[in-house]
Amino acid sequence: MSKYVPDISSHRWVIISPQRTYRPSDVFQPRTTKKKCPFCPGNEAQTPDTVLRYNKYGHEKDPWVVRVIPNKYPITDLHEVIIHSPDCERDIEDLSAFQVSLIFKAYRQRYQFYRSRGQVIIFCNHGEHAGASLEHPHSQLVVIPPQINLDALAREPMNNLIYSNTYFNVYCPDFSQWPYETWVAPKKEGTLFGDISDEEIDDLVEILQRLLKQLRKIYIKNQHTLLPFDYNYYIYPKENWYLRLIPRFVHRAGFELGTGLHVNIIDPSQAALELQGMERKMAGVISRLKKAKDG
């Protein structure tokens, strides 16, 4: 069982979750020594029972294409894993739009299932640098009791617009805490993620795949580390929801950890221009990232 410990002065909370100590990890192991992936087809017996699955052709006996299971090593008492596909390597930026739409439909279904139980946090850690312990692409859902004060940002004002489509605006807020941090916000005000329509999911998938491909291109073209392109995103659990995408171009160090202040060396207005396709700006900006890292 997890427990919640408050800091009276700051009104922040810490979750004490000893069971997380025992979660498996395959990201540090050479590919030749890896164990069977528990998220791959054929290894379903290694995981808890499926709570939701979408099948290849929509029939019960068809192979699964998205699967949701309880987390064996939960952060809180309600914690699930959304396995993105049977593919152990390709993730959202490389899967078909149809496949990614199924992932987001699974998000929606599980959000609706738990919405009366607390605050539903949906997040994705892609890659070791972003906190993933297993390589097989997956997201997670955690339910936090409603009385716990979350230290999550309310929706930021829409500055530095990158582009928009029918239902969403994409922008780099002035308050961006990370280089190339990008927000995707519905044009419709006052909504919860759990109420998203199929048409809105299609729009959101198109945006997210496009963003990830652009960010990976920026990262690879000017790569200054041996680490692969990693990222996090999460979906704000309350009214006026948004998706916040954080590419992990930099590490956080002692100053940020000690003060709670974030240092962003990329001006969000510059990041928005690059994400609009102004590639001639890339080299100079990434070189500043490298200098800051080396310094």
Backbone as CSV, one residue per row, in Angstrom:
resi,resn,N_x,N_y,N_z,CA_x,CA_y,CA_z,C_x,C_y,C_z
1,MET,0.838,-1.196,0.000,0.000,0.000,0.000,0.874,1.247,0.000
2,SER,0.427,2.269,-0.713,1.122,3.545,-0.732,0.544,4.446,0.351
3,LYS,1.353,5.411,0.796,0.832,6.404,1.737,1.252,7.791,1.283
4,TYR,0.468,8.780,1.689,0.670,10.160,1.272,1.131,10.977,2.482
5,VAL,2.250,11.659,2.310,2.816,12.439,3.402,2.823,13.910,3.001
6,PRO,2.149,14.790,3.755,2.096,16.210,3.383,3.246,17.010,3.983
7,ASP,3.642,18.058,3.264,4.531,19.080,3.803,3.618,20.247,4.188
8,ILE,3.487,20.470,5.486,2.501,21.440,5.977,2.786,22.847,5.448
9,SER,4.062,23.209,5.360,4.398,24.583,4.998,4.143,24.884,3.523
10,SER,4.422,23.908,2.644,4.290,24.153,1.209,3.011,23.598,0.615
11,HIS,2.267,22.799,1.396,1.042,22.150,0.924,1.324,21.171,-0.223
12,ARG,2.549,20.681,-0.305,2.890,19.649,-1.273,2.868,18.279,-0.597
13,TRP,2.781,17.254,-1.424,2.682,15.894,-0.915,3.801,15.033,-1.500
14,VAL,4.172,14.000,-0.756,5.079,12.958,-1.237,4.353,11.629,-1.112
15,ILE,4.480,10.786,-2.132,3.921,9.431,-2.074,5.029,8.474,-1.660
16,ILE,4.819,7.751,-0.565,5.752,6.714,-0.128,5.264,5.387,-0.690
17,SER,6.056,4.816,-1.618,5.603,3.639,-2.377,6.732,2.611,-2.462
18,PRO,7.003,1.858,-1.374,8.129,0.918,-1.358,8.061,-0.159,-2.425
19,GLN,6.858,-0.525,-2.861,6.727,-1.590,-3.852,7.381,-1.238,-5.181
20,ARG,7.609,0.064,-5.451,8.249,0.480,-6.695,9.706,0.025,-6.763
21,THR,10.289,-0.298,-5.613,11.677,-0.747,-5.577,11.894,-1.992,-6.425
22,TYR,10.882,-2.834,-6.531,11.036,-4.145,-7.142,10.629,-4.191,-8.607
23,ARG,10.321,-3.050,-9.191,9.916,-3.083,-10.597,11.103,-3.496,-11.458
24,PRO,10.861,-4.270,-12.524,11.949,-4.747,-13.386,12.478,-3.641,-14.274
25,SER,13.681,-3.867,-14.819,14.268,-2.906,-15.750,15.027,-3.661,-16.819
26,ASP,14.794,-3.262,-18.085,15.571,-3.859,-19.176,16.372,-2.821,-19.940
27,VAL,16.302,-1.553,-19.531,16.925,-0.503,-20.331,18.442,-0.480,-20.181
28,PHE,18.976,-1.093,-19.102,20.418,-1.081,-18.900,21.093,-2.350,-19.424
29,GLN,20.301,-3.299,-19.887,20.864,-4.585,-20.272,21.222,-4.613,-21.754
30,PRO,22.395,-5.194,-22.099,22.718,-5.386,-23.513,21.645,-6.237,-24.170
31,ARG,21.364,-5.911,-25.443,20.273,-6.583,-26.149,20.433,-8.101,-26.154
32,THR,21.682,-8.607,-26.133,21.902,-10.048,-26.185,21.556,-10.748,-24.882
33,THR,21.467,-10.003,-23.758,21.206,-10.635,-22.476,19.803,-10.360,-21.948
34,LYS,18.980,-9.718,-22.743,17.663,-9.341,-22.260,16.766,-10.553,-22.052
35,LYS,15.912,-10.437,-21.018,14.903,-11.448,-20.780,13.730,-11.227,-21.729
36,LYS,12.818,-12.183,-21.728,11.623,-12.015,-22.537,10.864,-10.788,-22.066
37,CYS,10.399,-10.007,-23.017,9.660,-8.790,-22.683,8.258,-9.167,-22.210
38,PRO,7.859,-8.760,-21.011,6.533,-9.143,-20.516,5.390,-8.481,-21.270
39,PHE,5.691,-7.434,-22.046,4.643,-6.732,-22.778,4.466,-7.231,-24.200
40,CYS,5.314,-8.144,-24.652,5.207,-8.662,-26.020,4.152,-9.758,-26.115
41,PRO,3.544,-9.928,-27.301,2.567,-11.003,-27.487,3.180,-12.364,-27.166
42,GLY,2.404,-13.212,-26.533,2.876,-14.531,-26.131,3.374,-14.589,-24.704
43,ASN,3.602,-13.395,-24.104,4.106,-13.349,-22.726,3.066,-12.782,-21.768
44,GLU,1.819,-12.869,-22.135,0.754,-12.274,-21.316,0.694,-12.872,-19.913
45,ALA,1.143,-14.132,-19.752,1.105,-14.768,-18.435,2.063,-14.108,-17.443
46,GLN,3.008,-13.312,-17.942,3.960,-12.634,-17.061,3.392,-11.354,-16.455
47,THR,2.210,-10.944,-16.894,1.616,-9.692,-16.414,0.280,-9.979,-15.733
48,PRO,-0.228,-9.026,-14.967,-1.589,-9.180,-14.431,-2.613,-9.297,-15.555
49,ASP,-3.795,-9.730,-15.195,-4.851,-9.937,-16.189,-5.224,-8.627,-16.887
50,THR,-5.530,-8.748,-18.173,-5.909,-7.599,-18.988,-7.235,-7.006,-18.506
51,VAL,-7.287,-5.677,-18.403,-8.538,-5.015,-18.031,-9.210,-4.366,-19.232
52,LEU,-8.453,-4.145,-20.313,-9.014,-3.613,-21.555,-8.095,-4.014,-22.690
53,ARG,-8.669,-4.420,-23.809,-7.865,-4.722,-24.989,-8.646,-4.342,-26.236
54,TYR,-7.915,-3.878,-27.234,-8.469,-3.682,-28.566,-7.810,-4.711,-29.467
55,ASN,-8.641,-5.389,-30.245,-8.154,-6.485,-31.074,-7.983,-6.063,-32.525
56,LYS,-7.210,-6.836,-33.257,-6.784,-6.442,-34.596,-7.939,-6.160,-35.531
57,TYR,-8.916,-7.037,-35.546,-10.042,-6.846,-36.458,-11.359,-6.632,-35.705
58,GLY,-11.252,-6.364,-34.412,-12.441,-6.075,-33.632,-13.163,-7.283,-33.083
59,HIS,-12.631,-8.481,-33.344,-13.253,-9.699,-32.827,-12.508,-10.190,-31.593
60,GLU,-13.226,-10.810,-30.691,-12.678,-11.190,-29.394,-11.466,-12.110,-29.505
61,LYS,-11.452,-13.011,-30.487,-10.365,-13.984,-30.600,-9.189,-13.489,-31.445
62,ASP,-9.297,-12.302,-32.003,-8.197,-11.750,-32.802,-7.037,-11.351,-31.894
63,PRO,-5.808,-11.248,-32.434,-4.665,-10.777,-31.646,-4.906,-9.354,-31.144
64,TRP,-4.394,-9.050,-29.961,-4.565,-7.700,-29.418,-3.621,-6.725,-30.113
65,VAL,-4.052,-5.466,-30.167,-3.199,-4.414,-30.728,-2.922,-3.313,-29.704
66,VAL,-3.794,-3.151,-28.697,-3.544,-2.296,-27.534,-4.052,-3.071,-26.322
67,ARG,-3.275,-3.045,-25.248,-3.667,-3.813,-24.058,-3.417,-2.965,-22.809
68,VAL,-4.362,-3.019,-21.867,-4.234,-2.299,-20.604,-4.229,-3.319,-19.466
69,ILE,-3.259,-3.169,-18.557,-3.114,-4.097,-17.436,-2.847,-3.310,-16.151
70,PRO,-3.164,-3.875,-14.994,-2.731,-3.257,-13.740,-1.205,-3.285,-13.643
71,ASN,-0.632,-2.258,-13.039,0.811,-2.224,-12.825,1.165,-3.113,-11.634
72,LYS,2.115,-4.036,-11.819,2.526,-4.945,-10.744,3.262,-4.215,-9.638
73,TYR,3.799,-3.041,-9.940,4.598,-2.284,-8.972,4.039,-0.861,-8.892
74,PRO,2.832,-0.714,-8.334,2.100,0.548,-8.476,2.660,1.690,-7.625
75,ILE,2.512,2.896,-8.156,2.809,4.104,-7.385,1.709,4.323,-6.351
76,THR,0.466,4.178,-6.784,-0.691,4.314,-5.898,-1.524,3.041,-6.009
77,ASP,-2.627,3.014,-5.287,-3.449,1.807,-5.279,-4.139,1.558,-6.611
78,LEU,-4.315,2.588,-7.411,-4.908,2.447,-8.743,-3.887,2.922,-9.773
79,HIS,-3.262,1.989,-10.450,-2.155,2.298,-11.364,-2.178,1.263,-12.483
80,GLU,-2.312,1.723,-13.719,-2.398,0.823,-14.871,-1.336,1.156,-15.910
81,VAL,-1.072,0.168,-16.762,-0.133,0.321,-17.875,-0.898,0.152,-19.179
82,ILE,-0.714,1.095,-20.095,-1.319,0.994,-21.430,-0.207,0.605,-22.398
83,ILE,-0.232,-0.611,-22.913,0.790,-1.107,-23.836,0.414,-0.643,-25.239
84,HIS,1.297,0.123,-25.868,0.941,0.852,-27.082,0.659,-0.036,-28.285
85,SER,1.372,-1.153,-28.398,1.185,-2.040,-29.547,1.949,-3.325,-29.277
86,PRO,1.793,-4.344,-30.123,2.617,-5.548,-29.971,4.089,-5.303,-30.317
87,ASP,4.392,-4.223,-31.013,5.757,-3.922,-31.465,6.610,-3.455,-30.281
88,CYS,7.754,-4.096,-30.073,8.613,-3.819,-28.927,9.501,-2.589,-29.149
89,GLU,9.538,-2.041,-30.348,10.463,-0.944,-30.626,9.765,0.319,-31.130
90,ARG,8.839,0.195,-32.055,8.216,1.398,-32.625,7.241,2.019,-31.626
91,ASP,7.318,3.356,-31.543,6.417,4.055,-30.633,5.554,5.027,-31.413
92,ILE,4.923,5.954,-30.730,3.855,6.782,-31.293,4.256,7.475,-32.581
93,GLU,5.489,7.988,-32.644,5.900,8.735,-33.834,6.034,7.851,-35.066
94,ASP,6.136,6.526,-34.900,6.352,5.625,-36.027,5.201,4.650,-36.270
95,LEU,4.256,4.578,-35.370,3.102,3.713,-35.565,2.107,4.372,-36.526
96,SER,1.156,3.607,-36.993,0.126,4.186,-37.854,-0.769,5.112,-37.042
97,ALA,-1.386,6.081,-37.709,-2.304,6.989,-37.029,-3.469,6.211,-36.410
98,PHE,-3.924,5.155,-37.096,-5.011,4.335,-36.562,-4.593,3.678,-35.248
99,GLN,-3.370,3.158,-35.198,-2.887,2.516,-33.981,-2.807,3.512,-32.830
100,VAL,-2.295,4.707,-33.094,-2.172,5.711,-32.042,-3.554,6.174,-31.577
101,SER,-4.507,6.223,-32.502,-5.867,6.605,-32.094,-6.447,5.572,-31.124
102,LEU,-6.086,4.296,-31.293,-6.544,3.274,-30.351,-5.921,3.478,-28.975
103,ILE,-4.675,3.905,-28.942,-4.027,4.195,-27.661,-4.800,5.284,-26.928
104,PHE,-5.162,6.351,-27.659,-5.872,7.449,-27.018,-7.312,7.084,-26.680
105,LYS,-7.899,6.178,-27.423,-9.224,5.690,-27.046,-9.149,4.852,-25.770
106,ALA,-8.030,4.133,-25.602,-7.824,3.406,-24.345,-7.643,4.390,-23.189
107,TYR,-6.876,5.469,-23.420,-6.764,6.520,-22.404,-8.152,7.008,-21.989
108,ARG,-8.962,7.323,-22.995,-10.295,7.878,-22.716,-11.145,6.899,-21.926
109,GLN,-11.132,5.637,-22.332,-11.971,4.646,-21.662,-11.570,4.484,-20.196
110,ARG,-10.261,4.437,-19.933,-9.803,4.253,-18.564,-10.005,5.526,-17.739
111,TYR,-9.859,6.684,-18.361,-10.151,7.942,-17.673,-11.610,7.945,-17.220
112,GLN,-12.517,7.604,-18.129,-13.939,7.586,-17.793,-14.239,6.557,-16.710
113,PHE,-13.544,5.434,-16.744,-13.753,4.380,-15.758,-13.409,4.863,-14.354
114,TYR,-12.364,5.677,-14.243,-11.860,6.081,-12.925,-12.225,7.508,-12.523
115,ARG,-12.916,8.264,-13.341,-13.080,9.696,-13.103,-13.790,9.995,-11.792
116,SER,-14.622,9.093,-11.309,-15.311,9.318,-10.036,-14.484,8.876,-8.834
117,ARG,-13.315,8.275,-9.092,-12.483,7.748,-8.011,-11.387,8.710,-7.574
118,GLY,-11.130,9.749,-8.359,-10.063,10.670,-8.015,-9.537,11.393,-9.240
119,GLN,-8.320,11.902,-9.122,-7.672,12.635,-10.199,-6.899,11.642,-11.083
120,VAL,-7.275,11.565,-12.351,-6.728,10.557,-13.262,-5.555,11.165,-14.035
121,ILE,-4.359,10.688,-13.744,-3.146,11.181,-14.386,-2.724,10.176,-15.455
122,ILE,-2.636,10.624,-16.708,-2.162,9.790,-17.808,-0.846,10.372,-18.288
123,PHE,0.187,9.527,-18.370,1.502,10.028,-18.758,2.289,8.962,-19.510
124,CYS,3.287,9.419,-20.253,4.146,8.530,-21.030,5.600,8.922,-20.799
125,ASN,6.439,7.954,-20.444,7.882,8.124,-20.337,8.521,7.326,-21.467
126,HIS,9.056,8.011,-22.458,9.654,7.340,-23.610,11.172,7.383,-23.481
127,GLY,11.780,6.236,-23.181,13.226,6.154,-23.115,13.771,6.223,-21.696
128,GLU,14.979,5.699,-21.532,15.624,5.637,-20.220,15.798,7.023,-19.604
129,HIS,16.216,7.980,-20.415,16.440,9.349,-19.943,15.159,9.969,-19.422
130,ALA,14.023,9.512,-19.921,12.724,10.054,-19.517,12.083,9.264,-18.388
131,GLY,12.766,8.213,-17.895,12.257,7.486,-16.744,11.630,6.139,-17.027
132,ALA,11.674,5.669,-18.271,11.096,4.359,-18.588,11.979,3.245,-18.038
133,SER,11.378,2.211,-17.463,12.143,1.072,-16.958,12.093,-0.117,-17.904
134,LEU,11.096,-0.165,-18.784,10.998,-1.207,-19.806,10.966,-0.543,-21.177
135,GLU,11.665,-1.139,-22.141,11.762,-0.536,-23.467,10.463,-0.590,-24.252
136,HIS,9.682,-1.638,-24.053,8.462,-1.787,-24.852,7.590,-0.549,-24.655
137,PRO,7.243,0.163,-25.716,6.516,1.424,-25.574,5.191,1.259,-24.830
138,HIS,5.000,2.123,-23.848,3.794,2.058,-23.036,3.552,3.401,-22.358
139,SER,2.340,3.601,-21.902,1.962,4.740,-21.079,1.447,4.214,-19.754
140,GLN,1.156,5.149,-18.858,0.655,4.755,-17.548,-0.496,5.657,-17.124
141,LEU,-1.329,5.110,-16.262,-2.447,5.838,-15.677,-2.403,5.633,-14.175
142,VAL,-2.436,6.729,-13.425,-2.410,6.687,-11.969,-3.567,7.525,-11.450
143,VAL,-4.263,7.013,-10.456,-5.369,7.748,-9.840,-4.917,8.256,-8.473
144,ILE,-5.040,9.580,-8.292,-4.666,10.245,-7.048,-5.937,10.659,-6.328
145,PRO,-6.037,10.438,-5.005,-7.253,10.854,-4.286,-7.568,12.327,-4.503
146,PRO,-8.850,12.684,-4.549,-9.241,14.059,-4.897,-8.750,15.105,-3.907
147,GLN,-8.486,14.712,-2.664,-8.071,15.703,-1.673,-6.580,16.047,-1.764
148,ILE,-5.805,15.318,-2.577,-4.373,15.582,-2.698,-4.159,16.767,-3.631
149,ASN,-3.398,17.742,-3.179,-3.095,18.920,-3.976,-1.994,18.596,-4.983
150,LEU,-2.317,18.604,-6.275,-1.326,18.323,-7.308,-0.550,19.592,-7.655
151,ASP,0.747,19.424,-7.850,1.597,20.560,-8.217,1.697,20.644,-9.741
152,ALA,0.534,20.592,-10.389,0.486,20.618,-11.856,0.074,22.002,-12.338
153,LEU,0.576,22.377,-13.494,0.299,23.696,-14.047,-1.103,23.750,-14.639
154,ALA,-1.818,24.825,-14.317,-3.041,25.090,-15.058,-2.658,25.520,-16.468
155,ARG,-3.637,25.500,-17.368,-3.324,25.783,-18.771,-2.694,27.170,-18.931
156,GLU,-1.533,27.195,-19.597,-0.813,28.438,-19.832,-1.459,29.246,-20.973
157,PRO,-1.331,30.586,-20.933,-1.842,31.395,-22.046,-1.216,30.983,-23.372
158,MET,-1.973,31.139,-24.445,-1.517,30.673,-25.752,-0.651,31.738,-26.432
159,ASN,0.647,31.665,-26.191,1.628,32.501,-26.877,2.528,31.610,-27.718
160,ASN,3.167,32.169,-28.720,4.114,31.431,-29.569,3.434,30.245,-30.259
161,LEU,2.346,30.554,-30.964,1.593,29.525,-31.669,2.450,28.874,-32.750
162,ILE,2.433,27.553,-32.774,3.140,26.803,-33.819,2.199,26.550,-34.984
163,TYR,1.090,25.924,-34.714,0.053,25.716,-35.726,-1.213,25.254,-35.015
164,SER,-2.258,25.109,-35.765,-3.517,24.628,-35.214,-4.223,23.794,-36.265
165,ASN,-5.158,22.974,-35.823,-6.039,22.285,-36.758,-7.470,22.472,-36.287
166,THR,-8.372,21.610,-36.640,-9.784,21.860,-36.379,-10.095,22.048,-34.898
167,TYR,-9.501,21.203,-34.054,-9.891,21.186,-32.656,-8.824,21.686,-31.681
168,PHE,-7.570,21.831,-32.121,-6.489,22.085,-31.174,-5.565,23.213,-31.623
169,ASN,-4.980,23.887,-30.618,-3.878,24.818,-30.825,-2.603,24.204,-30.261
170,VAL,-1.485,24.439,-30.952,-0.177,23.917,-30.551,0.741,25.105,-30.335
171,TYR,1.374,25.185,-29.158,2.164,26.372,-28.861,3.252,26.074,-27.842
172,CYS,4.215,26.991,-27.736,5.294,26.926,-26.756,5.057,28.066,-25.759
173,PRO,4.510,27.787,-24.595,4.176,28.866,-23.658,5.400,29.682,-23.257
174,ASP,5.177,30.946,-22.950,6.276,31.776,-22.451,6.871,31.180,-21.178
175,PHE,6.062,30.468,-20.416,6.499,29.877,-19.160,7.190,28.522,-19.358
176,SER,7.519,28.134,-20.568,8.122,26.824,-20.826,9.332,26.593,-19.919
177,GLN,9.341,25.451,-19.246,10.414,25.131,-18.314,11.514,24.288,-18.956
178,TRP,11.250,23.736,-20.131,12.191,22.847,-20.816,12.395,23.333,-22.251
179,PRO,13.580,23.124,-22.822,13.789,23.459,-24.234,12.815,22.695,-25.137
180,TYR,12.128,23.431,-25.995,11.178,22.882,-26.964,9.939,22.269,-26.317
181,GLU,9.691,22.604,-25.067,8.445,22.183,-24.435,7.268,22.673,-25.276
182,THR,6.305,21.795,-25.518,5.182,22.112,-26.402,3.871,21.673,-25.768
183,TRP,2.869,22.538,-25.869,1.546,22.239,-25.324,0.539,22.111,-26.457
184,VAL,-0.373,21.163,-26.281,-1.485,20.982,-27.206,-2.769,21.175,-26.396
185,ALA,-3.541,22.194,-26.744,-4.733,22.537,-25.962,-5.967,22.570,-26.853
186,PRO,-7.083,22.026,-26.377,-8.327,22.099,-27.151,-8.776,23.539,-27.337
187,LYS,-9.351,23.826,-28.473,-9.928,25.146,-28.690,-11.192,25.345,-27.858
188,LYS,-11.855,24.261,-27.543,-13.068,24.328,-26.735,-12.696,24.448,-25.265
189,GLU,-13.256,25.429,-24.595,-12.949,25.682,-23.188,-13.814,24.818,-22.267
190,GLY,-13.281,24.587,-21.064,-14.066,23.972,-20.006,-14.297,22.485,-20.125
191,THR,-13.447,21.776,-20.864,-13.655,20.347,-21.090,-12.664,19.504,-20.284
192,LEU,-13.021,18.251,-20.067,-12.159,17.242,-19.467,-11.689,16.282,-20.556
193,PHE,-10.494,15.710,-20.373,-9.986,14.790,-21.393,-10.945,13.627,-21.628
194,GLY,-11.574,13.147,-20.573,-12.457,11.994,-20.707,-13.636,12.214,-21.624
195,ASP,-13.920,13.465,-21.966,-15.047,13.775,-22.849,-14.624,13.972,-24.298
196,ILE,-13.380,13.682,-24.629,-12.880,13.871,-25.991,-13.630,12.967,-26.968
197,SER,-13.914,13.480,-28.163,-14.631,12.712,-29.189,-13.641,11.958,-30.079
198,ASP,-14.148,11.033,-30.874,-13.300,10.314,-31.821,-12.646,11.265,-32.813
199,GLU,-13.400,12.253,-33.271,-12.846,13.219,-34.228,-11.718,14.032,-33.589
200,GLU,-11.894,14.408,-32.337,-10.840,15.137,-31.630,-9.609,14.263,-31.414
201,ILE,-9.809,12.988,-31.135,-8.676,12.071,-31.004,-7.880,12.026,-32.302
202,ASP,-8.559,11.947,-33.427,-7.852,11.922,-34.718,-7.010,13.179,-34.906
203,ASP,-7.560,14.333,-34.549,-6.814,15.586,-34.654,-5.610,15.595,-33.721
204,LEU,-5.817,15.120,-32.499,-4.743,15.098,-31.510,-3.621,14.158,-31.934
205,VAL,-3.976,13.011,-32.478,-2.973,12.046,-32.954,-2.138,12.646,-34.078
206,GLU,-2.802,13.324,-35.010,-2.069,13.946,-36.121,-1.061,14.961,-35.603
207,ILE,-1.446,15.747,-34.626,-0.557,16.758,-34.053,0.602,16.105,-33.313
208,LEU,0.306,15.132,-32.459,1.352,14.526,-31.634,2.394,13.814,-32.489
209,GLN,1.953,13.072,-33.496,2.914,12.396,-34.367,3.774,13.404,-35.121
210,ARG,3.166,14.453,-35.601,3.910,15.483,-36.327,4.948,16.151,-35.434
211,LEU,4.555,16.487,-34.204,5.475,17.120,-33.266,6.665,16.219,-32.947
212,LEU,6.382,14.960,-32.649,7.459,14.047,-32.270,8.449,13.840,-33.412
213,LYS,7.948,13.775,-34.627,8.844,13.635,-35.772,9.705,14.876,-35.957
214,GLN,9.115,16.058,-35.759,9.882,17.295,-35.881,10.960,17.386,-34.801
215,LEU,10.580,17.055,-33.572,11.523,17.140,-32.461,12.648,16.124,-32.611
216,ARG,12.304,14.933,-33.062,13.355,13.919,-33.267,14.310,14.371,-34.361
217,LYS,13.788,14.997,-35.400,14.634,15.494,-36.485,15.607,16.549,-35.985
218,ILE,15.116,17.475,-35.157,15.989,18.491,-34.566,17.076,17.837,-33.720
219,TYR,16.670,16.872,-32.926,17.610,16.218,-32.006,18.685,15.434,-32.746
220,ILE,18.276,14.623,-33.724,19.226,13.762,-34.430,20.165,14.573,-35.312
221,LYS,19.641,15.576,-35.985,20.466,16.356,-36.902,21.618,17.044,-36.188
222,ASN,21.415,17.389,-34.933,22.422,18.131,-34.182,22.809,17.395,-32.902
223,GLN,22.795,16.079,-32.960,22.968,15.267,-31.759,24.340,15.509,-31.127
224,HIS,24.332,15.770,-29.812,25.577,16.001,-29.094,25.728,15.056,-27.911
225,THR,24.992,13.961,-27.918,25.058,12.968,-26.857,24.805,11.590,-27.455
226,LEU,25.232,10.562,-26.760,24.986,9.194,-27.220,23.583,8.725,-26.865
227,LEU,22.881,9.493,-26.040,21.530,9.109,-25.653,20.566,9.246,-26.830
228,PRO,19.611,8.327,-26.957,18.603,8.460,-28.014,17.631,9.579,-27.685
229,PHE,16.741,9.887,-28.625,15.724,10.917,-28.427,14.651,10.385,-27.476
230,ASP,14.553,11.012,-26.307,13.582,10.616,-25.296,12.629,11.775,-25.019
231,TYR,11.483,11.449,-24.457,10.505,12.484,-24.166,9.503,11.995,-23.129
232,ASN,8.831,12.960,-22.533,7.688,12.697,-21.662,6.488,13.488,-22.176
233,TYR,5.307,12.974,-21.925,4.115,13.806,-22.034,3.127,13.376,-20.972
234,TYR,2.280,14.298,-20.594,1.187,13.956,-19.687,-0.050,14.737,-20.083
235,ILE,-1.184,14.248,-19.629,-2.469,14.890,-19.894,-3.003,15.460,-18.577
236,TYR,-3.255,16.749,-18.570,-3.747,17.418,-17.366,-5.090,16.810,-16.971
237,PRO,-5.268,16.453,-15.682,-6.441,15.656,-15.304,-7.714,16.433,-15.051
238,LYS,-7.632,17.775,-15.000,-8.793,18.549,-14.590,-9.415,19.294,-15.774
239,GLU,-10.354,20.199,-15.442,-11.021,20.986,-16.467,-10.024,21.879,-17.202
240,ASN,-10.326,22.166,-18.463,-9.394,22.881,-19.346,-8.100,22.086,-19.502
241,TRP,-8.281,20.838,-19.925,-7.159,19.931,-20.047,-6.257,20.326,-21.209
242,TYR,-5.067,19.785,-21.189,-4.089,19.963,-22.267,-3.129,18.786,-22.231
243,LEU,-2.384,18.610,-23.300,-1.289,17.642,-23.336,0.013,18.426,-23.344
244,ARG,0.895,18.121,-22.401,2.186,18.800,-22.286,3.289,17.837,-22.717
245,LEU,4.014,18.197,-23.763,5.070,17.369,-24.328,6.425,17.971,-23.958
246,ILE,7.288,17.167,-23.320,8.599,17.627,-22.872,9.675,16.752,-23.502
247,PRO,10.355,17.229,-24.553,11.494,16.483,-25.096,12.676,16.600,-24.137
248,ARG,13.396,15.495,-23.910,14.454,15.504,-22.907,15.798,15.817,-23.551
249,PHE,15.953,17.087,-23.944,17.193,17.538,-24.557,18.267,17.839,-23.527
250,VAL,17.873,18.060,-22.266,18.824,18.426,-21.218,18.502,17.648,-19.944
251,HIS,19.509,17.557,-19.060,19.311,17.022,-17.717,19.054,18.165,-16.751
252,ARG,18.336,17.881,-15.681,18.217,18.839,-14.599,19.378,18.630,-13.627
253,ALA,19.913,19.722,-13.087,21.081,19.641,-12.222,20.777,20.284,-10.874
254,GLY,21.851,20.499,-10.078,21.700,20.893,-8.683,20.941,22.180,-8.470
255,PHE,21.158,23.179,-9.324,20.468,24.451,-9.129,18.960,24.275,-9.207
256,GLU,18.503,23.577,-10.265,17.063,23.377,-10.439,16.485,22.551,-9.281
257,LEU,17.210,21.491,-8.905,16.719,20.622,-7.844,16.703,21.328,-6.492
258,GLY,17.674,22.207,-6.289,17.793,22.871,-4.999,16.889,24.067,-4.824
259,THR,16.463,24.673,-5.913,15.675,25.901,-5.822,14.242,25.749,-6.324
260,GLY,13.987,24.735,-7.129,12.682,24.621,-7.771,12.524,25.532,-8.958
261,LEU,13.596,26.275,-9.299,13.574,27.170,-10.457,14.102,26.429,-11.673
262,HIS,13.420,26.553,-12.791,13.828,25.898,-14.023,14.580,26.888,-14.906
263,VAL,15.689,26.428,-15.488,16.469,27.246,-16.407,16.227,26.720,-17.812
264,ASN,15.606,27.528,-18.653,15.329,27.148,-20.039,16.194,28.017,-20.945
265,ILE,17.180,27.397,-21.628,18.118,28.178,-22.445,17.609,28.410,-23.864
266,ILE,16.431,27.904,-24.174,15.829,28.126,-25.494,14.608,29.013,-25.330
267,ASP,14.616,30.164,-25.952,13.478,31.069,-25.900,12.273,30.376,-26.545
268,PRO,11.131,30.293,-25.843,9.965,29.624,-26.425,9.537,30.187,-27.772
269,SER,9.742,31.466,-28.007,9.384,32.035,-29.309,10.285,31.472,-30.402
270,GLN,11.565,31.238,-30.074,12.492,30.628,-31.024,12.116,29.165,-31.274
271,ALA,11.763,28.449,-30.202,11.354,27.055,-30.346,10.134,26.937,-31.249
272,ALA,9.169,27.854,-31.092,7.970,27.819,-31.924,8.302,28.022,-33.386
273,LEU,9.239,28.937,-33.671,9.641,29.161,-35.057,10.273,27.912,-35.653
274,GLU,11.116,27.264,-34.901,11.760,26.040,-35.417,10.741,24.942,-35.666
275,LEU,9.793,24.811,-34.759,8.781,23.779,-34.924,7.793,24.102,-36.037
276,GLN,7.792,25.350,-36.490,7.021,25.692,-37.678,7.749,25.286,-38.955
277,GLY,9.013,24.839,-38.825,9.756,24.370,-39.979,10.918,25.234,-40.391
278,MET,11.301,26.197,-39.567,12.414,27.084,-39.914,13.731,26.421,-39.526
279,GLU,14.123,25.411,-40.311,15.251,24.563,-39.955,16.600,25.279,-40.001
280,ARG,16.692,26.377,-40.690,17.973,27.067,-40.767,18.423,27.586,-39.406
281,LYS,17.494,27.642,-38.454,17.827,28.129,-37.124,18.361,27.020,-36.217
282,MET,18.235,25.781,-36.644,18.483,24.663,-35.733,19.916,24.604,-35.221
283,ALA,20.874,24.698,-36.117,22.264,24.456,-35.747,22.725,25.397,-34.644
284,GLY,22.404,26.684,-34.766,22.843,27.636,-33.768,22.215,27.378,-32.408
285,VAL,20.942,27.010,-32.400,20.258,26.773,-31.139,20.801,25.527,-30.451
286,ILE,20.977,24.452,-31.207,21.477,23.219,-30.612,22.923,23.402,-30.134
287,SER,23.692,24.198,-30.835,25.063,24.435,-30.367,25.064,25.103,-29.003
288,ARG,24.061,25.966,-28.730,23.965,26.589,-27.429,23.617,25.550,-26.366
289,LEU,22.774,24.579,-26.735,22.485,23.480,-25.825,23.763,22.736,-25.434
290,LYS,24.604,22.463,-26.446,25.847,21.721,-26.202,26.771,22.527,-25.285
291,LYS,26.908,23.816,-25.548,27.781,24.657,-24.721,27.289,24.699,-23.293
292,ALA,25.975,24.793,-23.120,25.413,24.841,-21.777,25.657,23.524,-21.044
293,LYS,25.524,22.402,-21.784,25.766,21.087,-21.186,27.212,20.939,-20.792
294,ASP,28.127,21.337,-21.662,29.554,21.211,-21.377,29.992,22.130,-20.248
295,GLY,29.283,23.263,-20.130,29.618,24.221,-19.093,29.114,23.810,-17.732
